[in-house]
């Protein structure tokens, strides 16, 4: 079984992935942030490094999804290949930070890779408002995220909502995270567990 966790920057994907992996004894697959050689450069000069960054993420998540499908284990993945293709890359193009030529090349590569991957059995989407995202980003204090603008987060949120409204690849669970604290409040975490159990049954 393959579970995927989706959501904007700062929504709590990695934390929830870690907690659910421990609770269910699932094998976690995390977003490759620390080893990513393009992130720092991207946030300094988005228009120069956008294509490189998106190709790196695309390849990384493609390999993760293949592993999730083929390793015979119950797995949970922090972010999906779809978010890069339907949210981040189109957003960069629309903001003029990725050329049309690079975007078309990216989309062609995605289409090819996507034909080889199996959709997750359950997608968990963490829905968050901008104030909560900003608060969480500041709390974790990653240097390269200091330059992320509210406009950038807002554009991503709009694309996430549009994507989720039409998502039909698998079972879907939407969790509103603005008014809960699943890290500190055990009842909030248990309510998420109940919802997941209901979806999986």
Helices and strands as residue ranges (DSSP letters): E 2-7, H 13-24, E 27-29, H 39-44, H 46-70, E 75-78, H 81-83, I 84-88, H 89-94, H 100-114, E 122-127, H 130-140, G 143-145, H 150-166, E 171-176, H 186-200
